[in-house]
Each structure stands twice: as structure tokens, then as C-alpha cells.
Amino acid sequence: MLRRAAALGVDHIDTAQFYGAGRANALIRKALYPYPAELVLATKVRRAHRGQPRQRASPYTVSFTV
């Protein structure tokens, strides 16, 4: 579905590392890498909630996960 969407002109995909415990990003990467030049991947980061492990949110880590 992602390949078809990109072929039809979808140029923006919104994702986040915590969607599907990281599976969403893995599916996007598997379907679309190498990414088309016109594709914009938007992601979000969040602070850990009380009791949850902290996740790194450096620019490298954020870009690496997508």
C-alpha cells in the first residue's frame, strides 16, 4: 500500500517511533527505502511517561529510526 501511495503521488508520511512499538517505521523503511527524493517523512518524539524507559531523541536517533 505504501509503494502504491507513493506511486500515486503521496509525498508526505506521518509516523512516530512509538506507533506499533517501532513496527510502523520498519514497514515504511522496508516498503520505500531508498526514499523518493520528493517524499517527506514526518516523525514525532515524546518524553517518557512516569515509569516508562527513556528513549533517546537525538537528531541521529530520530532519523535512524525512520
C-alpha positions as CSV (number, residue, x, y, z in Angstrom):
1,M,0.0,0.0,0.0
2,L,2.8,2.4,0.8
3,R,4.5,1.8,-2.6
4,R,1.2,2.4,-4.4
5,A,0.5,5.5,-2.4
6,A,4.0,6.9,-3.3
7,A,3.4,5.9,-7.0
8,L,0.1,7.8,-7.0
9,G,1.8,11.0,-5.7
10,V,1.6,10.8,-1.9
11,D,4.6,12.8,-0.8
12,H,4.1,13.1,3.0
13,I,4.0,10.2,5.5
14,D,3.5,11.0,9.2
15,T,4.9,8.4,11.6
16,A,6.4,8.0,15.1
17,Q,8.7,5.6,16.7
18,F,6.1,4.6,19.2
19,Y,3.5,3.6,16.6
20,G,3.3,-0.1,16.8
21,A,6.3,-0.3,19.0
22,G,8.5,0.7,16.1
23,R,6.9,-1.7,13.6
24,A,5.4,1.2,11.6
25,N,8.8,2.7,10.8
26,A,10.2,-0.7,9.9
27,L,7.4,-1.2,7.4
28,I,7.9,2.2,5.9
29,R,11.6,1.6,5.6
30,K,11.1,-1.9,4.0
31,A,8.5,-0.6,1.5
32,L,10.0,2.7,0.4
33,Y,13.8,2.7,1.0
34,P,15.6,4.2,-0.8
35,Y,13.2,7.0,-0.3
36,P,11.9,9.0,-3.3
37,A,13.5,12.5,-3.4
38,E,10.1,14.2,-3.1
39,L,9.0,12.1,-0.1
40,V,8.7,13.9,3.3
41,L,8.8,11.7,6.4
42,A,7.5,13.5,9.4
43,T,8.0,12.0,12.8
44,K,7.3,12.8,16.4
45,V,9.2,12.3,19.7
46,R,7.8,12.3,23.2
47,R,9.1,12.3,26.7
48,A,8.8,9.1,28.6
49,H,5.8,8.9,30.9
50,R,6.4,8.1,34.5
51,G,7.6,4.5,34.9
52,Q,8.5,4.1,31.2
53,P,12.0,3.7,30.0
54,R,13.5,6.8,28.5
55,Q,14.1,6.9,24.7
56,R,16.8,8.8,23.1
57,A,15.6,11.7,21.0
58,S,18.9,13.0,19.4
59,P,18.6,14.1,15.7
60,Y,20.7,11.0,14.8
61,T,18.4,8.6,16.7
62,V,15.2,10.1,15.3
63,S,16.5,10.0,11.7
64,F,17.9,6.5,12.2
65,T,14.6,5.1,13.3
66,V,12.8,6.1,10.1
